[in-house]
């Protein structure tokens, strides 16, 4: 019984944590590994503006990873809940005999 309860709560925590991280990082559909940074440089002599694009490493969790992880963790939590409930019902039926 204890193992199934641990599975249930651990998996539920993982599912909620993954979805929370996904939501806090911007709810992107696809996982992003870099961030586009645009630097604007103005030439004081000619008054022209030049843009320089730079890509910096920046991990943003996307739904393509967070979704399956949350589904698997949610299924494991449901399995833990079902097994714990089944074990509890079995104990109750043995106590009443």
mmCIF file as gemmi writes it, N, C-alpha and C atoms, coordinates in Angstrom:
data_model
loop_
_atom_site.group_PDB
_atom_site.id
_atom_site.type_symbol
_atom_site.label_atom_id
_atom_site.label_alt_id
_atom_site.label_comp_id
_atom_site.label_asym_id
_atom_site.label_entity_id
_atom_site.label_seq_id
_atom_site.pdbx_PDB_ins_code
_atom_site.Cartn_x
_atom_site.Cartn_y
_atom_site.Cartn_z
_atom_site.occupancy
_atom_site.B_iso_or_equiv
_atom_site.pdbx_formal_charge
_atom_site.auth_seq_id
_atom_site.auth_asym_id
_atom_site.pdbx_PDB_model_num
ATOM 1 N N . UNK Axp A 1 ? 0.831 -1.199 0 1 0 ? 1 A 1
ATOM 2 C CA . UNK Axp A 1 ? 0 0 0 1 0 ? 1 A 1
ATOM 3 C C . UNK Axp A 1 ? 0.869 1.254 0 1 0 ? 1 A 1
ATOM 4 N N . UNK Axp A 2 ? 1.887 1.242 0.808 1 0 ? 2 A 1
ATOM 5 C CA . UNK Axp A 2 ? 2.719 2.426 0.94 1 0 ? 2 A 1
ATOM 6 C C . UNK Axp A 2 ? 3.407 2.788 -0.379 1 0 ? 2 A 1
ATOM 7 N N . UNK Axp A 3 ? 3.845 1.778 -1.114 1 0 ? 3 A 1
ATOM 8 C CA . UNK Axp A 3 ? 4.521 2.009 -2.385 1 0 ? 3 A 1
ATOM 9 C C . UNK Axp A 3 ? 3.61 2.651 -3.413 1 0 ? 3 A 1
ATOM 10 N N . UNK Axp A 4 ? 2.354 2.225 -3.454 1 0 ? 4 A 1
ATOM 11 C CA . UNK Axp A 4 ? 1.426 2.798 -4.418 1 0 ? 4 A 1
ATOM 12 C C . UNK Axp A 4 ? 1.075 4.234 -4.061 1 0 ? 4 A 1
ATOM 13 N N . UNK Axp A 5 ? 0.961 4.516 -2.781 1 0 ? 5 A 1
ATOM 14 C CA . UNK Axp A 5 ? 0.701 5.9 -2.345 1 0 ? 5 A 1
ATOM 15 C C . UNK Axp A 5 ? 1.874 6.801 -2.709 1 0 ? 5 A 1
ATOM 16 N N . UNK Axp A 6 ? 3.094 6.283 -2.507 1 0 ? 6 A 1
ATOM 17 C CA . UNK Axp A 6 ? 4.287 7.051 -2.857 1 0 ? 6 A 1
ATOM 18 C C . UNK Axp A 6 ? 4.32 7.318 -4.362 1 0 ? 6 A 1
ATOM 19 N N . UNK Axp A 7 ? 4.01 6.305 -5.159 1 0 ? 7 A 1
ATOM 20 C CA . UNK Axp A 7 ? 3.94 6.48 -6.609 1 0 ? 7 A 1
ATOM 21 C C . UNK Axp A 7 ? 2.884 7.509 -6.974 1 0 ? 7 A 1
ATOM 22 N N . UNK Axp A 8 ? 1.753 7.411 -6.346 1 0 ? 8 A 1
ATOM 23 C CA . UNK Axp A 8 ? 0.644 8.329 -6.633 1 0 ? 8 A 1
ATOM 24 C C . UNK Axp A 8 ? 1.036 9.779 -6.377 1 0 ? 8 A 1
ATOM 25 N N . UNK Axp A 9 ? 1.545 10.073 -5.221 1 0 ? 9 A 1
ATOM 26 C CA . UNK Axp A 9 ? 1.884 11.449 -4.865 1 0 ? 9 A 1
ATOM 27 C C . UNK Axp A 9 ? 3.12 11.953 -5.603 1 0 ? 9 A 1
ATOM 28 N N . UNK Axp A 10 ? 4.113 11.084 -5.784 1 0 ? 10 A 1
ATOM 29 C CA . UNK Axp A 10 ? 5.307 11.492 -6.524 1 0 ? 10 A 1
ATOM 30 C C . UNK Axp A 10 ? 4.989 11.817 -7.972 1 0 ? 10 A 1
ATOM 31 N N . UNK Axp A 11 ? 4.196 10.985 -8.617 1 0 ? 11 A 1
ATOM 32 C CA . UNK Axp A 11 ? 3.826 11.218 -10.013 1 0 ? 11 A 1
ATOM 33 C C . UNK Axp A 11 ? 2.942 12.451 -10.155 1 0 ? 11 A 1
ATOM 34 N N . UNK Axp A 12 ? 2.04 12.652 -9.223 1 0 ? 12 A 1
ATOM 35 C CA . UNK Axp A 12 ? 1.184 13.843 -9.265 1 0 ? 12 A 1
ATOM 36 C C . UNK Axp A 12 ? 2.03 15.106 -9.102 1 0 ? 12 A 1
ATOM 37 N N . UNK Axp A 13 ? 3.015 15.059 -8.217 1 0 ? 13 A 1
ATOM 38 C CA . UNK Axp A 13 ? 3.914 16.206 -8.026 1 0 ? 13 A 1
ATOM 39 C C . UNK Axp A 13 ? 4.697 16.488 -9.3 1 0 ? 13 A 1
ATOM 40 N N . UNK Axp A 14 ? 5.213 15.438 -9.954 1 0 ? 14 A 1
ATOM 41 C CA . UNK Axp A 14 ? 5.98 15.62 -11.195 1 0 ? 14 A 1
ATOM 42 C C . UNK Axp A 14 ? 5.092 16.222 -12.283 1 0 ? 14 A 1
ATOM 43 N N . UNK Axp A 15 ? 3.879 15.728 -12.423 1 0 ? 15 A 1
ATOM 44 C CA . UNK Axp A 15 ? 2.965 16.247 -13.448 1 0 ? 15 A 1
ATOM 45 C C . UNK Axp A 15 ? 2.67 17.727 -13.224 1 0 ? 15 A 1
ATOM 46 N N . UNK Axp A 16 ? 2.377 18.099 -12 1 0 ? 16 A 1
ATOM 47 C CA . UNK Axp A 16 ? 2.066 19.501 -11.695 1 0 ? 16 A 1
ATOM 48 C C . UNK Axp A 16 ? 3.306 20.373 -11.857 1 0 ? 16 A 1
ATOM 49 N N . UNK Axp A 17 ? 4.458 19.889 -11.412 1 0 ? 17 A 1
ATOM 50 C CA . UNK Axp A 17 ? 5.691 20.672 -11.513 1 0 ? 17 A 1
ATOM 51 C C . UNK Axp A 17 ? 6.083 20.921 -12.968 1 0 ? 17 A 1
ATOM 52 N N . UNK Axp A 18 ? 5.972 19.903 -13.807 1 0 ? 18 A 1
ATOM 53 C CA . UNK Axp A 18 ? 6.32 20.071 -15.226 1 0 ? 18 A 1
ATOM 54 C C . UNK Axp A 18 ? 5.393 21.076 -15.894 1 0 ? 18 A 1
ATOM 55 N N . UNK Axp A 19 ? 4.101 20.98 -15.624 1 0 ? 19 A 1
ATOM 56 C CA . UNK Axp A 19 ? 3.159 21.927 -16.223 1 0 ? 19 A 1
ATOM 57 C C . UNK Axp A 19 ? 3.351 23.344 -15.68 1 0 ? 19 A 1
ATOM 58 N N . UNK Axp A 20 ? 3.731 23.455 -14.423 1 0 ? 20 A 1
ATOM 59 C CA . UNK Axp A 20 ? 3.997 24.772 -13.839 1 0 ? 20 A 1
ATOM 60 C C . UNK Axp A 20 ? 5.233 25.406 -14.468 1 0 ? 20 A 1
ATOM 61 N N . UNK Axp A 21 ? 6.295 24.63 -14.64 1 0 ? 21 A 1
ATOM 62 C CA . UNK Axp A 21 ? 7.512 25.147 -15.293 1 0 ? 21 A 1
ATOM 63 C C . UNK Axp A 21 ? 7.19 25.569 -16.721 1 0 ? 21 A 1
ATOM 64 N N . UNK Axp A 22 ? 6.409 24.753 -17.432 1 0 ? 22 A 1
ATOM 65 C CA . UNK Axp A 22 ? 6.02 25.078 -18.802 1 0 ? 22 A 1
ATOM 66 C C . UNK Axp A 22 ? 5.239 26.397 -18.839 1 0 ? 22 A 1
ATOM 67 N N . UNK Axp A 23 ? 4.318 26.57 -17.909 1 0 ? 23 A 1
ATOM 68 C CA . UNK Axp A 23 ? 3.51 27.793 -17.868 1 0 ? 23 A 1
ATOM 69 C C . UNK Axp A 23 ? 4.365 29.013 -17.528 1 0 ? 23 A 1
ATOM 70 N N . UNK Axp A 24 ? 5.28 28.863 -16.581 1 0 ? 24 A 1
ATOM 71 C CA . UNK Axp A 24 ? 6.119 29.991 -16.168 1 0 ? 24 A 1
ATOM 72 C C . UNK Axp A 24 ? 7.146 30.381 -17.226 1 0 ? 24 A 1
ATOM 73 N N . UNK Axp A 25 ? 7.518 29.443 -18.092 1 0 ? 25 A 1
ATOM 74 C CA . UNK Axp A 25 ? 8.501 29.749 -19.126 1 0 ? 25 A 1
ATOM 75 C C . UNK Axp A 25 ? 7.87 30.23 -20.42 1 0 ? 25 A 1
ATOM 76 N N . UNK Axp A 26 ? 6.583 30.477 -20.439 1 0 ? 26 A 1
ATOM 77 C CA . UNK Axp A 26 ? 5.966 31.117 -21.585 1 0 ? 26 A 1
ATOM 78 C C . UNK Axp A 26 ? 4.99 30.279 -22.374 1 0 ? 26 A 1
ATOM 79 N N . UNK Axp A 27 ? 4.724 29.051 -21.982 1 0 ? 27 A 1
ATOM 80 C CA . UNK Axp A 27 ? 3.754 28.172 -22.639 1 0 ? 27 A 1
ATOM 81 C C . UNK Axp A 27 ? 4.007 28.035 -24.136 1 0 ? 27 A 1
ATOM 82 N N . UNK Axp A 28 ? 5.238 27.728 -24.502 1 0 ? 28 A 1
ATOM 83 C CA . UNK Axp A 28 ? 5.587 27.523 -25.902 1 0 ? 28 A 1
ATOM 84 C C . UNK Axp A 28 ? 5.158 26.125 -26.347 1 0 ? 28 A 1
ATOM 85 N N . UNK Axp A 29 ? 4.819 26.008 -27.616 1 0 ? 29 A 1
ATOM 86 C CA . UNK Axp A 29 ? 4.44 24.706 -28.165 1 0 ? 29 A 1
ATOM 87 C C . UNK Axp A 29 ? 5.686 23.831 -28.309 1 0 ? 29 A 1
ATOM 88 N N . UNK Axp A 30 ? 6.75 24.403 -28.853 1 0 ? 30 A 1
ATOM 89 C CA . UNK Axp A 30 ? 7.987 23.655 -29.066 1 0 ? 30 A 1
ATOM 90 C C . UNK Axp A 30 ? 9.061 24.113 -28.09 1 0 ? 30 A 1
ATOM 91 N N . UNK Axp A 31 ? 9.934 23.195 -27.702 1 0 ? 31 A 1
ATOM 92 C CA . UNK Axp A 31 ? 11.035 23.511 -26.799 1 0 ? 31 A 1
ATOM 93 C C . UNK Axp A 31 ? 12.039 24.394 -27.526 1 0 ? 31 A 1
ATOM 94 N N . UNK Axp A 32 ? 12.465 25.451 -26.867 1 0 ? 32 A 1
ATOM 95 C CA . UNK Axp A 32 ? 13.432 26.379 -27.458 1 0 ? 32 A 1
ATOM 96 C C . UNK Axp A 32 ? 14.747 26.272 -26.691 1 0 ? 32 A 1
ATOM 97 N N . UNK Axp A 33 ? 15.832 26.233 -27.444 1 0 ? 33 A 1
ATOM 98 C CA . UNK Axp A 33 ? 17.147 26.11 -26.817 1 0 ? 33 A 1
ATOM 99 C C . UNK Axp A 33 ? 17.98 27.37 -26.948 1 0 ? 33 A 1
ATOM 100 N N . UNK Axp A 34 ? 17.531 28.305 -27.766 1 0 ? 34 A 1
ATOM 101 C CA . UNK Axp A 34 ? 18.242 29.559 -27.936 1 0 ? 34 A 1
ATOM 102 C C . UNK Axp A 34 ? 17.258 30.715 -27.962 1 0 ? 34 A 1
ATOM 103 N N . UNK Axp A 35 ? 17.788 31.898 -27.667 1 0 ? 35 A 1
ATOM 104 C CA . UNK Axp A 35 ? 16.975 33.108 -27.659 1 0 ? 35 A 1
ATOM 105 C C . UNK Axp A 35 ? 17.611 34.119 -28.609 1 0 ? 35 A 1
ATOM 106 N N . UNK Axp A 36 ? 16.794 34.742 -29.416 1 0 ? 36 A 1
ATOM 107 C CA . UNK Axp A 36 ? 17.269 35.739 -30.381 1 0 ? 36 A 1
ATOM 108 C C . UNK Axp A 36 ? 17.398 37.093 -29.687 1 0 ? 36 A 1
ATOM 109 N N . UNK Axp A 37 ? 18.603 37.675 -29.77 1 0 ? 37 A 1
ATOM 110 C CA . UNK Axp A 37 ? 18.852 38.991 -29.179 1 0 ? 37 A 1
ATOM 111 C C . UNK Axp A 37 ? 19.265 39.926 -30.315 1 0 ? 37 A 1
ATOM 112 N N . UNK Axp A 38 ? 18.528 41.007 -30.486 1 0 ? 38 A 1
ATOM 113 C CA . UNK Axp A 38 ? 18.814 41.976 -31.545 1 0 ? 38 A 1
ATOM 114 C C . UNK Axp A 38 ? 19.477 43.196 -30.924 1 0 ? 38 A 1
ATOM 115 N N . UNK Axp A 39 ? 20.67 43.513 -31.419 1 0 ? 39 A 1
ATOM 116 C CA . UNK Axp A 39 ? 21.405 44.698 -30.954 1 0 ? 39 A 1
ATOM 117 C C . UNK Axp A 39 ? 21.269 45.786 -32.02 1 0 ? 39 A 1
ATOM 118 N N . UNK Axp A 40 ? 20.803 46.937 -31.624 1 0 ? 40 A 1
ATOM 119 C CA . UNK Axp A 40 ? 20.676 48.066 -32.548 1 0 ? 40 A 1
ATOM 120 C C . UNK Axp A 40 ? 21.868 48.988 -32.344 1 0 ? 40 A 1
ATOM 121 N N . UNK Axp A 41 ? 22.587 49.217 -33.404 1 0 ? 41 A 1
ATOM 122 C CA . UNK Axp A 41 ? 23.766 50.091 -33.346 1 0 ? 41 A 1
ATOM 123 C C . UNK Axp A 41 ? 23.541 51.263 -34.303 1 0 ? 41 A 1
ATOM 124 N N . UNK Axp A 42 ? 23.639 52.462 -33.762 1 0 ? 42 A 1
ATOM 125 C CA . UNK Axp A 42 ? 23.429 53.652 -34.582 1 0 ? 42 A 1
ATOM 126 C C . UNK Axp A 42 ? 24.778 54.263 -34.925 1 0 ? 42 A 1
ATOM 127 N N . UNK Axp A 43 ? 24.934 54.573 -36.182 1 0 ? 43 A 1
ATOM 128 C CA . UNK Axp A 43 ? 26.155 55.228 -36.65 1 0 ? 43 A 1
ATOM 129 C C . UNK Axp A 43 ? 25.969 56.729 -36.445 1 0 ? 43 A 1
ATOM 130 N N . UNK Axp A 44 ? 26.749 57.357 -35.555 1 0 ? 44 A 1
ATOM 131 C CA . UNK Axp A 44 ? 26.546 58.778 -35.262 1 0 ? 44 A 1
ATOM 132 C C . UNK Axp A 44 ? 26.917 59.681 -36.445 1 0 ? 44 A 1
ATOM 133 N N . UNK Axp A 45 ? 27.811 59.222 -37.283 1 0 ? 45 A 1
ATOM 134 C CA . UNK Axp A 45 ? 28.263 60.04 -38.399 1 0 ? 45 A 1
ATOM 135 C C . UNK Axp A 45 ? 27.212 60.107 -39.509 1 0 ? 45 A 1
ATOM 136 N N . UNK Axp A 46 ? 26.636 58.973 -39.854 1 0 ? 46 A 1
ATOM 137 C CA . UNK Axp A 46 ? 25.682 58.939 -40.956 1 0 ? 46 A 1
ATOM 138 C C . UNK Axp A 46 ? 24.229 58.84 -40.488 1 0 ? 46 A 1
ATOM 139 N N . UNK Axp A 47 ? 23.994 58.529 -39.24 1 0 ? 47 A 1
ATOM 140 C CA . UNK Axp A 47 ? 22.645 58.461 -38.7 1 0 ? 47 A 1
ATOM 141 C C . UNK Axp A 47 ? 21.887 57.197 -39.08 1 0 ? 47 A 1
ATOM 142 N N . UNK Axp A 48 ? 22.585 56.202 -39.581 1 0 ? 48 A 1
ATOM 143 C CA . UNK Axp A 48 ? 21.918 54.953 -39.941 1 0 ? 48 A 1
ATOM 144 C C . UNK Axp A 48 ? 21.893 54.01 -38.738 1 0 ? 48 A 1
ATOM 145 N N . UNK Axp A 49 ? 20.908 53.144 -38.745 1 0 ? 49 A 1
ATOM 146 C CA . UNK Axp A 49 ? 20.756 52.162 -37.672 1 0 ? 49 A 1
ATOM 147 C C . UNK Axp A 49 ? 21.016 50.784 -38.268 1 0 ? 49 A 1
ATOM 148 N N . UNK Axp A 50 ? 21.894 50.057 -37.641 1 0 ? 50 A 1
ATOM 149 C CA . UNK Axp A 50 ? 22.23 48.705 -38.088 1 0 ? 50 A 1
ATOM 150 C C . UNK Axp A 50 ? 21.823 47.727 -36.993 1 0 ? 50 A 1
ATOM 151 N N . UNK Axp A 51 ? 21.186 46.647 -37.398 1 0 ? 51 A 1
ATOM 152 C CA . UNK Axp A 51 ? 20.777 45.625 -36.435 1 0 ? 51 A 1
ATOM 153 C C . UNK Axp A 51 ? 21.7 44.424 -36.556 1 0 ? 51 A 1
ATOM 154 N N . UNK Axp A 52 ? 22.142 43.956 -35.415 1 0 ? 52 A 1
ATOM 155 C CA . UNK Axp A 52 ? 22.983 42.764 -35.37 1 0 ? 52 A 1
ATOM 156 C C . UNK Axp A 52 ? 22.247 41.717 -34.531 1 0 ? 52 A 1
ATOM 157 N N . UNK Axp A 53 ? 22.045 40.54 -35.119 1 0 ? 53 A 1
ATOM 158 C CA . UNK Axp A 53 ? 21.308 39.467 -34.455 1 0 ? 53 A 1
ATOM 159 C C . UNK Axp A 53 ? 22.304 38.5 -33.827 1 0 ? 53 A 1
ATOM 160 N N . UNK Axp A 54 ? 22.024 38.148 -32.578 1 0 ? 54 A 1
ATOM 161 C CA . UNK Axp A 54 ? 22.884 37.21 -31.846 1 0 ? 54 A 1
ATOM 162 C C . UNK Axp A 54 ? 21.976 36.172 -31.19 1 0 ? 54 A 1
ATOM 163 N N . UNK Axp A 55 ? 22.381 34.915 -31.249 1 0 ? 55 A 1
ATOM 164 C CA . UNK Axp A 55 ? 21.623 33.833 -30.619 1 0 ? 55 A 1
ATOM 165 C C . UNK Axp A 55 ? 22.332 33.415 -29.341 1 0 ? 55 A 1
ATOM 166 N N . UNK Axp A 56 ? 21.626 33.486 -28.234 1 0 ? 56 A 1
ATOM 167 C CA . UNK Axp A 56 ? 22.193 33.11 -26.939 1 0 ? 56 A 1
ATOM 168 C C . UNK Axp A 56 ? 21.499 31.849 -26.425 1 0 ? 56 A 1
ATOM 169 N N . UNK Axp A 57 ? 22.258 30.969 -25.743 1 0 ? 57 A 1
ATOM 170 C CA . UNK Axp A 57 ? 21.626 29.764 -25.185 1 0 ? 57 A 1
ATOM 171 C C . UNK Axp A 57 ? 20.591 30.136 -24.121 1 0 ? 57 A 1
ATOM 172 N N . UNK Axp A 58 ? 19.411 29.561 -24.255 1 0 ? 58 A 1
ATOM 173 C CA . UNK Axp A 58 ? 18.335 29.836 -23.308 1 0 ? 58 A 1
ATOM 174 C C . UNK Axp A 58 ? 17.29 28.73 -23.458 1 0 ? 58 A 1
ATOM 175 N N . UNK Axp A 59 ? 17.189 27.85 -22.482 1 0 ? 59 A 1
ATOM 176 C CA . UNK Axp A 59 ? 16.271 26.72 -22.567 1 0 ? 59 A 1
ATOM 177 C C . UNK Axp A 59 ? 14.89 27.139 -22.093 1 0 ? 59 A 1
ATOM 178 N N . UNK Axp A 60 ? 13.894 26.914 -22.95 1 0 ? 60 A 1
ATOM 179 C CA . UNK Axp A 60 ? 12.484 27.156 -22.62 1 0 ? 60 A 1
ATOM 180 C C . UNK Axp A 60 ? 11.725 25.869 -22.891 1 0 ? 60 A 1
ATOM 181 N N . UNK Axp A 61 ? 11.152 25.3 -21.847 1 0 ? 61 A 1
ATOM 182 C CA . UNK Axp A 61 ? 10.429 24.039 -21.961 1 0 ? 61 A 1
ATOM 183 C C . UNK Axp A 61 ? 9.18 24.225 -22.811 1 0 ? 61 A 1
ATOM 184 N N . UNK Axp A 62 ? 9.004 23.338 -23.77 1 0 ? 62 A 1
ATOM 185 C CA . UNK Axp A 62 ? 7.851 23.405 -24.65 1 0 ? 62 A 1
ATOM 186 C C . UNK Axp A 62 ? 6.87 22.289 -24.346 1 0 ? 62 A 1
ATOM 187 N N . UNK Axp A 63 ? 5.698 22.411 -24.937 1 0 ? 63 A 1
ATOM 188 C CA . UNK Axp A 63 ? 4.654 21.419 -24.731 1 0 ? 63 A 1
ATOM 189 C C . UNK Axp A 63 ? 5.015 20.086 -25.378 1 0 ? 63 A 1
ATOM 190 N N . UNK Axp A 64 ? 5.946 20.111 -26.341 1 0 ? 64 A 1
ATOM 191 C CA . UNK Axp A 64 ? 6.355 18.862 -26.98 1 0 ? 64 A 1
ATOM 192 C C . UNK Axp A 64 ? 7.069 17.927 -26.009 1 0 ? 64 A 1
ATOM 193 N N . UNK Axp A 65 ? 7.66 18.459 -24.96 1 0 ? 65 A 1
ATOM 194 C CA . UNK Axp A 65 ? 8.282 17.637 -23.908 1 0 ? 65 A 1
ATOM 195 C C . UNK Axp A 65 ? 7.384 17.599 -22.666 1 0 ? 65 A 1
ATOM 196 N N . UNK Axp A 66 ? 6.87 18.756 -22.266 1 0 ? 66 A 1
ATOM 197 C CA . UNK Axp A 66 ? 6.072 18.843 -21.038 1 0 ? 66 A 1
ATOM 198 C C . UNK Axp A 66 ? 4.776 18.047 -21.132 1 0 ? 66 A 1
ATOM 199 N N . UNK Axp A 67 ? 4.156 18.027 -22.295 1 0 ? 67 A 1
ATOM 200 C CA . UNK Axp A 67 ? 2.89 17.315 -22.462 1 0 ? 67 A 1
ATOM 201 C C . UNK Axp A 67 ? 3.002 15.824 -22.212 1 0 ? 67 A 1
ATOM 202 N N . UNK Axp A 68 ? 3.888 15.129 -22.948 1 0 ? 68 A 1
ATOM 203 C CA . UNK Axp A 68 ? 4.026 13.687 -22.712 1 0 ? 68 A 1
ATOM 204 C C . UNK Axp A 68 ? 4.488 13.343 -21.292 1 0 ? 68 A 1
ATOM 205 N N . UNK Axp A 69 ? 5.387 14.158 -20.725 1 0 ? 69 A 1
ATOM 206 C CA . UNK Axp A 69 ? 5.852 13.888 -19.359 1 0 ? 69 A 1
ATOM 207 C C . UNK Axp A 69 ? 4.684 14.022 -18.379 1 0 ? 69 A 1
ATOM 208 N N . UNK Axp A 70 ? 3.863 15.052 -18.546 1 0 ? 70 A 1
ATOM 209 C CA . UNK Axp A 70 ? 2.712 15.251 -17.66 1 0 ? 70 A 1
ATOM 210 C C . UNK Axp A 70 ? 1.681 14.138 -17.837 1 0 ? 70 A 1
ATOM 211 N N . UNK Axp A 71 ? 1.476 13.68 -19.076 1 0 ? 71 A 1
ATOM 212 C CA . UNK Axp A 71 ? 0.513 12.6 -19.314 1 0 ? 71 A 1
ATOM 213 C C . UNK Axp A 71 ? 0.98 11.304 -18.673 1 0 ? 71 A 1
ATOM 214 N N . UNK Axp A 72 ? 2.251 10.968 -18.851 1 0 ? 72 A 1
ATOM 215 C CA . UNK Axp A 72 ? 2.785 9.734 -18.257 1 0 ? 72 A 1
ATOM 216 C C . UNK Axp A 72 ? 2.744 9.82 -16.729 1 0 ? 72 A 1
ATOM 217 N N . UNK Axp A 73 ? 3.14 10.964 -16.173 1 0 ? 73 A 1
ATOM 218 C CA . UNK Axp A 73 ? 3.107 11.122 -14.719 1 0 ? 73 A 1
ATOM 219 C C . UNK Axp A 73 ? 1.672 11.093 -14.203 1 0 ? 73 A 1
ATOM 220 N N . UNK Axp A 74 ? 0.749 11.699 -14.942 1 0 ? 74 A 1
ATOM 221 C CA . UNK Axp A 74 ? -0.66 11.652 -14.543 1 0 ? 74 A 1
ATOM 222 C C . UNK Axp A 74 ? -1.218 10.239 -14.589 1 0 ? 74 A 1
ATOM 223 N N . UNK Axp A 75 ? -0.817 9.476 -15.617 1 0 ? 75 A 1
ATOM 224 C CA . UNK Axp A 75 ? -1.254 8.081 -15.701 1 0 ? 75 A 1
ATOM 225 C C . UNK Axp A 75 ? -0.679 7.255 -14.553 1 0 ? 75 A 1
ATOM 226 N N . UNK Axp A 76 ? 0.579 7.518 -14.198 1 0 ? 76 A 1
ATOM 227 C CA . UNK Axp A 76 ? 1.182 6.807 -13.068 1 0 ? 76 A 1
ATOM 228 C C . UNK Axp A 76 ? 0.48 7.176 -11.762 1 0 ? 76 A 1
ATOM 229 N N . UNK Axp A 77 ? 0.091 8.448 -11.622 1 0 ? 77 A 1
ATOM 230 C CA . UNK Axp A 77 ? -0.65 8.864 -10.422 1 0 ? 77 A 1
ATOM 231 C C . UNK Axp A 77 ? -2.018 8.185 -10.376 1 0 ? 77 A 1
ATOM 232 N N . UNK Axp A 78 ? -2.682 8.088 -11.52 1 0 ? 78 A 1
ATOM 233 C CA . UNK Axp A 78 ? -3.981 7.418 -11.574 1 0 ? 78 A 1
ATOM 234 C C . UNK Axp A 78 ? -3.832 5.931 -11.256 1 0 ? 78 A 1
ATOM 235 N N . UNK Axp A 79 ? -2.781 5.313 -11.766 1 0 ? 79 A 1
ATOM 236 C CA . UNK Axp A 79 ? -2.518 3.906 -11.463 1 0 ? 79 A 1
ATOM 237 C C . UNK Axp A 79 ? -2.27 3.713 -9.964 1 0 ? 79 A 1
ATOM 238 N N . UNK Axp A 80 ? -1.476 4.593 -9.369 1 0 ? 80 A 1
ATOM 239 C CA . UNK Axp A 80 ? -1.23 4.522 -7.932 1 0 ? 80 A 1
ATOM 240 C C . UNK Axp A 80 ? -2.495 4.696 -7.128 1 0 ? 80 A 1
ATOM 241 N N . UNK Axp A 81 ? -3.352 5.639 -7.549 1 0 ? 81 A 1
ATOM 242 C CA . UNK Axp A 81 ? -4.613 5.869 -6.857 1 0 ? 81 A 1
ATOM 243 C C . UNK Axp A 81 ? -5.509 4.632 -6.99 1 0 ? 81 A 1
ATOM 244 N N . UNK Axp A 82 ? -5.582 4.065 -8.187 1 0 ? 82 A 1
ATOM 245 C CA . UNK Axp A 82 ? -6.428 2.902 -8.43 1 0 ? 82 A 1
ATOM 246 C C . UNK Axp A 82 ? -5.949 1.705 -7.617 1 0 ? 82 A 1
ATOM 247 N N . UNK Axp A 83 ? -4.631 1.46 -7.599 1 0 ? 83 A 1
ATOM 248 C CA . UNK Axp A 83 ? -4.096 0.319 -6.855 1 0 ? 83 A 1
ATOM 249 C C . UNK Axp A 83 ? -4.27 0.503 -5.343 1 0 ? 83 A 1
ATOM 250 N N . UNK Axp A 84 ? -4.072 1.727 -4.862 1 0 ? 84 A 1
ATOM 251 C CA . UNK Axp A 84 ? -4.251 1.993 -3.427 1 0 ? 84 A 1
ATOM 252 C C . UNK Axp A 84 ? -5.715 1.809 -3.033 1 0 ? 84 A 1
ATOM 253 N N . UNK Axp A 85 ? -6.623 2.249 -3.882 1 0 ? 85 A 1
ATOM 254 C CA . UNK Axp A 85 ? -8.052 2.106 -3.603 1 0 ? 85 A 1
ATOM 255 C C . UNK Axp A 85 ? -8.463 0.636 -3.641 1 0 ? 85 A 1
ATOM 256 N N . UNK Axp A 86 ? -7.907 -0.102 -4.602 1 0 ? 86 A 1
ATOM 257 C CA . UNK Axp A 86 ? -8.193 -1.528 -4.717 1 0 ? 86 A 1
ATOM 258 C C . UNK Axp A 86 ? -7.675 -2.285 -3.484 1 0 ? 86 A 1
ATOM 259 N N . UNK Axp A 87 ? -6.472 -1.942 -3.037 1 0 ? 87 A 1
ATOM 260 C CA . UNK Axp A 87 ? -5.907 -2.59 -1.855 1 0 ? 87 A 1
ATOM 261 C C . UNK Axp A 87 ? -6.718 -2.24 -0.611 1 0 ? 87 A 1
ATOM 262 N N . UNK Axp A 88 ? -7.189 -1.004 -0.528 1 0 ? 88 A 1
ATOM 263 C CA . UNK Axp A 88 ? -7.997 -0.578 0.615 1 0 ? 88 A 1
ATOM 264 C C . UNK Axp A 88 ? -9.336 -1.318 0.639 1 0 ? 88 A 1
ATOM 265 N N . UNK Axp A 89 ? -9.956 -1.488 -0.519 1 0 ? 89 A 1
ATOM 266 C CA . UNK Axp A 89 ? -11.232 -2.208 -0.593 1 0 ? 89 A 1
ATOM 267 C C . UNK Axp A 89 ? -11.041 -3.669 -0.233 1 0 ? 89 A 1
ATOM 268 N N . UNK Axp A 90 ? -9.93 -4.234 -0.649 1 0 ? 90 A 1
ATOM 269 C CA . UNK Axp A 90 ? -9.655 -5.63 -0.348 1 0 ? 90 A 1
ATOM 270 C C . UNK Axp A 90 ? -9.454 -5.814 1.17 1 0 ? 90 A 1
ATOM 271 N N . UNK Axp A 91 ? -8.753 -4.857 1.8 1 0 ? 91 A 1
ATOM 272 C CA . UNK Axp A 91 ? -8.55 -4.944 3.257 1 0 ? 91 A 1
ATOM 273 C C . UNK Axp A 91 ? -9.876 -4.797 3.986 1 0 ? 91 A 1
ATOM 274 N N . UNK Axp A 92 ? -10.726 -3.908 3.487 1 0 ? 92 A 1
ATOM 275 C CA . UNK Axp A 92 ? -12.019 -3.698 4.147 1 0 ? 92 A 1
ATOM 276 C C . UNK Axp A 92 ? -12.892 -4.939 4.029 1 0 ? 92 A 1
ATOM 277 N N . UNK Axp A 93 ? -12.848 -5.636 2.896 1 0 ? 93 A 1
ATOM 278 C CA . UNK Axp A 93 ? -13.678 -6.822 2.736 1 0 ? 93 A 1
ATOM 279 C C . UNK Axp A 93 ? -13.15 -7.98 3.616 1 0 ? 93 A 1
ATOM 280 N N . UNK Axp A 94 ? -11.842 -8.032 3.834 1 0 ? 94 A 1
ATOM 281 C CA . UNK Axp A 94 ? -11.283 -9.073 4.714 1 0 ? 94 A 1
ATOM 282 C C . UNK Axp A 94 ? -11.597 -8.787 6.179 1 0 ? 94 A 1
ATOM 283 N N . UNK Axp A 95 ? -11.709 -7.53 6.553 1 0 ? 95 A 1
ATOM 284 C CA . UNK Axp A 95 ? -12.005 -7.171 7.929 1 0 ? 95 A 1
ATOM 285 C C . UNK Axp A 95 ? -13.46 -7.467 8.295 1 0 ? 95 A 1
ATOM 286 N N . UNK Axp A 96 ? -14.372 -7.45 7.334 1 0 ? 96 A 1
ATOM 287 C CA . UNK Axp A 96 ? -15.776 -7.645 7.613 1 0 ? 96 A 1
ATOM 288 C C . UNK Axp A 96 ? -16.169 -9.137 7.561 1 0 ? 96 A 1
ATOM 289 N N . UNK Axp A 97 ? -15.286 -10.006 7.158 1 0 ? 97 A 1
ATOM 290 C CA . UNK Axp A 97 ? -15.619 -11.434 7.078 1 0 ? 97 A 1
ATOM 291 C C . UNK Axp A 97 ? -15.506 -12.124 8.4 1 0 ? 97 A 1
